[in-house]
Amino acid sequence: MDTRSILIFLGIGILAGFLASLIVGGGGLITYLVSGVIGSFVGGYLFSALNINLGIKNDLVRQIITSTVGAIIVLLLARLIAS
C-alpha cells in the first residue's frame, strides 16, 4: 500500500464513521475513524459472507456504503457491550 491508498482508506473510514454516528448517535473524530475503519472490515466481511451485491458500479460509493453499514454494526455492538 502506498501513502495515497492509506489516506483514502482513512478518509473513507472517517466518512463512514461520521455517517454511522448520524444514524446511531455519538461523535468525535477518533470515534469516527475507529468505528469507520473497523466497520469497513466488518461490512466487507459480512457483505462477502452473505453474498450481498449492492449493484453500484462506483467503487468509492460502494466502499463508503459497505463501511457505513459495518460501522453502524460496530457502534451498536459497542453500545450493547457497554450497557
Secondary structure, 3 states (H helix, E strand, C coil): CCHHHHHHHHHHHHHHHHHHHHHHCCCCHHHHHHHHHHHHHHHHHHHHHCCCCCCCCCHHHHHHHHHHHHHHHHHHHHHHHHC
